[in-house]
Amino acid sequence: MALSTKSYNEPDEATKEKTYTYTGAELLVQSFVDQKVEFIFGYPGGAVLPLYDAFYDGKVPHILTRHEQGAVHAAEGYARVTGKPGVVVVTSGPGATNTITGIADAMSDSIPLVVITGQVHRPGIGKDAFQEADLLSMTTPITKHNYQVKDVKDIPRIINEAFHIASTGRKGPVVIDFPKDIGVLETIEVTPKDLDLPGYNLNLNPEDKEIEQIINMIKVAEKPVILSGAGVNHAEASKELTEFANKYKIPVVNTLLGLGSIPYSDPLFLGMGGMHGSYASNMALTECDLLINFGSRFDDRLASNPDEFAKDAKVIHVDIDPCEINKVIPTDLGVIADAKHTLEALLDYDAHELVHHEWYEHCLSNKATYPFKYDQPTDDFIKPQQAIEYIGKITNGDALVATDVGQHQMWAAQYYPFKTHGQIITSGGLGTMGFGIPAAIGAKFAYPDKTVVAFVGDGGFQMTNQEMAILNEFNNDIKIVLINNGTLGMVKQWQDKFFNQRFSHSVFNGQPDFMKLSESYGVKGFMIDSNDKLESTLDEAFQYKGPALIEIRISPTEPVLPMVPSGQPNYKMEGVE
């Protein structure tokens, strides 16, 4: 029986006169339609066959990934660029457990997801039935909330709550465990969808007195600096942040996930801070007397030695999540509010110019004197920094940039000229290898007309390259830039520095022919193995209409610099000349 197009809570007169029955699968699909879900990323199996039968009618497009982890990362890529929840459906047992890494990744980076995991039929739960796994217990520490559907009529309410929880406040993943029999059982009643979450309270707006305190602290400061984290990008507040920084001429340091919150080209942008951050950024964090943190959680890649981090500064911390205030760095003023709302209130505040000329010039001098730099190539190996810089020019800094995890991720963070929020698509907190390709695919489905570039290393590439099958199937024009050094580059760099060059299992003794692999997926391959080919081949690859794999051969000894050794204060940077 087809579902009524009316709201479940407001049946039309014809519906009132006639009894309608709904299966659980039908209710789920209609709930997705009500939530305006654009894509489902998933992989079928026995426990979710009723759901996949309902998907057959195509009310919501389904993207068949080649692995459940790929489905979650693709949904993350979609969510990171749109701000809307990515949706995943997988089967029970191994299908569900294969999503754990992606769910943990999304939780760490505050990415909204709604993940439907199949479950055995309800009478079999707790009896070690075929492909049973206790997803509620497994995902409790790595989700904002999780559910197990126990009554068919609750599906619309649960879906409505899940999307609300995932996409509000500090965003994050929600898991819904869906028993197989729920998909086929029928109901004529539906629980009201109205939100009733008395324990879920959000505070978006700062208090007037907090705004006044921030302005007064800026007035008395001589060396203020802004730290802009992922919270600014999640709040889509790059315009407001840039305007605020320029109004008072306050230099800005980004975290990895905060890149794009102020344009790369803005003079006030000092670069990324932390372990592989710029000299100007790390010295500003060290020397400042006022640190204004918008939406960064002071993670250990930024504040490797908390006792030495901004130790002479007053600290203002604006964060949507009260748990982050005083968690790592003692805070003088904690503001529990949305970054965009706070910045809007600060911009509305009637304050005179508070420009700190001497400090401003000092920070800009550091930026000019100690930029990110690399040696010019002297052999056949390509400089990855040069390649990323040139791709930035080709794309005019406008691409959606996905990365995997490792050295190439840091080079992309250092050298790609990000302009605004939603451009960087990378795994920050969990550092998940294999993230890059499926995340780029999710981003491309979200914005098919935008240029999407995926920077990957040869290690992470081999974890999820099966998702390349999707590229040809949907003609997703994604440029995958494979930075190939034949090693696990970041692992090898640490072994070189801290383990007496004992390169234990960080060098690949054999690799596939990546050009042939690409060809097998119907994806055009471009090889760059000498410097004289770099720009011409990149030009050709980016002019090509269709998905492409661009393999760039780099030296196995090329390090990411500068580097702050783990546990050291930010001013103890190595590789700065």
Summary of the structure (lengths in Angstrom):
residues: 577
radius of gyration: 24.9
end to end distance: 72.0
largest distance: 81.7
contacts: 2076
relative contact order: 0.11
helix: 41%
strand: 17%
